[in-house]
């Protein structure tokens, strides 16, 4: 993140071992683009966690691309989390994205009073305590975390996360860059000075829009709604329009002084390749 313009991508582990081969192929193709790094998600409630380490290690050791392994702590014991951190370190993983994790319906209804970890801040503090040299990332929400009362409270929690040992932050997806720029101004005023990496989600099908809103509560600007209304009738046209929209966001971020952008490309090498192609001269 100390270099010039960069872009990174994200992949997620397979839900079953039968899907592992297709995920491995996607990871291989995205790695060939030589992004700044590739992050590997953990799955809701740690459901696909057993594959996260394997994929992150493969990205780093076989493909020569830095990897960022996600780690969630929701409903986990301190002993089990510390064991996973130890395995990450033994495998040579140097970068961890520390997250509380999504609350599944079962977890939302359950008793949280005995949880060892209530927030990502607790996990970050543990990682920092065990591995002083680990690079730790955290999540932030330009449009306010859905469980926060307001943005002031949300930023206070974010400051606690950074004070616990977080080295950089990656944002939840957003579709209006002005929201991100306003958020940056507010967190800098609050004394949060670590690097902030905006997260961009290319919408490649109309079905993704509803899911994106449900996951992040993201505001959809009229310009984007019009694009979906016009081109969402087929996956082919929506993919092209969505990639162009995401590319436009990325170029605008670069033009306004943001050097590092993270793309939620998931397991779609064709999306990663087209975005990389669109900005290839700029990042050089």
Secondary structure, 3 states (H helix, E strand, C coil): CCCCCEEEEEECCCCCHHHHHHHHHHHHHHHCCCCCCEEECCCHHHCCHHHHHHHHHHHHHCCCCCEEEEEECCCCCHHHHHHHHHHHHHCCCCEEEEECCCCCHHHHHCCCCCCCCCCHHHHHHHHHHHCCCCEEEEEECCCCCCCCCCHHHHHHHHHHHHHCCCCEEEECCCCCHHHHHHHHHHHHHCCCCCEEEEEECCCCCHHHHHHHHHHHCCCCCHHHHHHHHHHCCCHHHHHHHHHHHHHHHHHHHHHCCCCEEEECCCCCHHHHHHHHHHHHHHHC
